[in-house]
Amino acid sequence: MITAFKIELLFEFAVILLAPVIHTFYLWKYKKVEREVLIKNIKLFAGLYILVGLVVIMLIVRDFGL
């Protein structure tokens, strides 16, 4: 069952994971950082987003018995 606690945790992790995206955009747009650094950041955080996505899918499947 999805509880308010799980929803709150999901929301908090989503906010935490948005911070690197905003920071990378800021570096790209205003600081003119090298392309290689941006690609490295994107690859690193893409892996984390995939991992979090898989955990969320597993929680949903487990809770709803799909």
Helices and strands as residue ranges (DSSP letters): H 4-26, I 27-31, H 35-64
